[in-house]
Amino acid sequence: MGARLKGVWRRYRTALCAATIVFVVGGLSLAVPVSTFVDQPAADQVRVTARTGGVLRVVGGDGRTVPVSLDDVSQVAVKALIATEDRHFYAHRGVHLRSVVAAAVANVRARKIVRGGSTITMQVARALRERRGKGRTRSLKNKLAEAHLALRLDLRLSKPQILELWLNNVSFGNRLYGIQTASEFYFGKSARDLTPLEATFLIGLPKAPSLYNPIRNLPEARSRQRVVLTAAVQAGALPNDTGDLLSMPIRLAQTRAAFRAPHLADQIVAAHRDTLHQIAEVRTTIAPWLQERVESLATSQLKLLSDQGVSNLAALVVDNRSGDILAYLGSTDYWSESALGQNNGVEMLRQPGSTLKPFVYGRAIADGAMTTSTILADLPIQVVEGGGAFSPNNYDGTFHGPTPMRVALGSSFNVPAVQVARTIGPRRVLSTLHDFGFRSLSRPSEHYGPGLALGNGEVQLRE
């Protein structure tokens, strides 16, 4: 027997030593403090204000408001959370091995992710790691890191503390983190004042914040609420007759306080991401009355253009003397998924059409090549450029013969503008546009050719 053991030792000693080291190091790593994850200060609220001081939007550096304690949250929400996400929460040490194994078996059989084995503590670990820019993709490596941190959290913190971390750190969609933030945004009230209907509704959202986004997909969010309600009833957290809650309508807050110029606020938050916790207020030049007027006009105009396939509008109003932005509208409906409302139309690249013609004429006049009285030929031509040849036409479908420059510009004729661009050269036109701040026109002048006078290059609305 002794000889056999010696033989096994000689054959596997390297592996055994490595396994022993991994086991010891792994065990010791559990004793590493979790303060670097847990004790990060919550992002302060930052007020994005108009030129008059009125609040446009209140936001945190990462979407979080001041954390709430367990006593400041509806107890129905707490009980529903445990019943839905982790029925064995008080029995395990951060990782529930039986659930992990069952999930792994189910996923292997289905050959895809159909079931998760994450405990509440593991979900907290994931949220804390994501807050530090880690573990944002689903992989075995990240799952192991979450499990390891979950074990450390359970060793260092009490169960109530872990519940508080979940309630204050998970995502509730729409860049909202924490149940207090979500409660204020979706229902206009504190998390402690949530009704059973509202509490179970919110607890369902973090499972898949994008899928269950109430603003974009309320039916899916209600469907998820059914799962939460069923689990809460089965766990005795709610009475058996709670099923009637599903027949009651969810009334989301209609007036979300301080939500003007949301795309501009998004830009400000992104620009100050690293220093936002040091800032109490960011004052903009937005004129509130004009912002409201522009939003109203855009909505009305969109209705008039809807039968022409127009699904969204963007607008920017600038004071020409000071450069101040007075109104900023990235889209007509920030929450519209079908119209891609959270895409910022002010920053998106679009062909500017005839708006570049004045720059072309202005360059020709400044260079002394022409005057406003110069006669231009508005006649059929064929133009060769980088993308091939094209024959410009006028909007009215006709040609007007010899035309003074001032008339050609005032009437926005296309052929004369192309003629002027050919005269001074595409390189000169592009250089002029660069001087005026059109940084989006990043390709060489040969790519655009004389067609640049008609807006064949893509630029941003703000440019």
Stockholm file with secondary structure:
# STOCKHOLM 1.0

chainA/1-463         MGARLKGVWRRYRTALCAATIVFVVGGLSLAVPVSTFVDQPAADQVRVTARTGGVLRVVGGDGRTVPVSLDDVSQVAVKALIATEDRHFYAHRGVHLRSVVAAAVANVRARKIVRGGSTITMQVARALRERRGKGRTRSLKNKLAEAHLALRLDLRLSKPQILELWLNNVSFGNRLYGIQTASEFYFGKSARDLTPLEATFLIGLPKAPSLYNPIRNLPEARSRQRVVLTAAVQAGALPNDTGDLLSMPIRLAQTRAAFRAPHLADQIVAAHRDTLHQIAEVRTTIAPWLQERVESLATSQLKLLSDQGVSNLAALVVDNRSGDILAYLGSTDYWSESALGQNNGVEMLRQPGSTLKPFVYGRAIADGAMTTSTILADLPIQVVEGGGAFSPNNYDGTFHGPTPMRVALGSSFNVPAVQVARTIGPRRVLSTLHDFGFRSLSRPSEHYGPGLALGNGEVQLRE
#=GR chainA/1-463 SS CHHHHHHHHHHHHHHHHHHHHHHHHHHHHTTSCCHHHHTCCCCCEEEEECTTSCEEEEEETTSBCSCCCGGGSCHHHHHHHHHHHCTTTTTSSSCCHHHHHHHHHHHHHHTSCCCCCCCHHHHHHHHHHHHTTCCCSCCHHHHHHHHHHHHHHHHHSCHHHHHHHHHHHSBCSTTCBSHHHHHHHHHSSCGGGCCHHHHHHHHHGGGSTTTTCTTTCHHHHHHHHHHHHHHHHHTTSSCGGGGGGGGSCCCCCSSCSSBSSHHHHHHHHHHTTTTGGGCSEEECCCCHHHHHHHHHHHHHHHHHHGGGTCCCCCEEEECTTTCCEEEEESCSCTTCTTTTTTSCTTTSEECCGGGGHHHHHHHHHHTTSCCTTCEEEESCCCEEETTEEECCCCTTSCCCEEEEHHHHHHTTCHHHHHHHHHHHCHHHHHHHHHHTTCTTCCSCHHHHGGGGGGTCSCEETTC
#=GC SS_cons         CHHHHHHHHHHHHHHHHHHHHHHHHHHHHTTSCCHHHHTCCCCCEEEEECTTSCEEEEEETTSBCSCCCGGGSCHHHHHHHHHHHCTTTTTSSSCCHHHHHHHHHHHHHHTSCCCCCCCHHHHHHHHHHHHTTCCCSCCHHHHHHHHHHHHHHHHHSCHHHHHHHHHHHSBCSTTCBSHHHHHHHHHSSCGGGCCHHHHHHHHHGGGSTTTTCTTTCHHHHHHHHHHHHHHHHHTTSSCGGGGGGGGSCCCCCSSCSSBSSHHHHHHHHHHTTTTGGGCSEEECCCCHHHHHHHHHHHHHHHHHHGGGTCCCCCEEEECTTTCCEEEEESCSCTTCTTTTTTSCTTTSEECCGGGGHHHHHHHHHHTTSCCTTCEEEESCCCEEETTEEECCCCTTSCCCEEEEHHHHHHTTCHHHHHHHHHHHCHHHHHHHHHHTTCTTCCSCHHHHGGGGGGTCSCEETTC
//
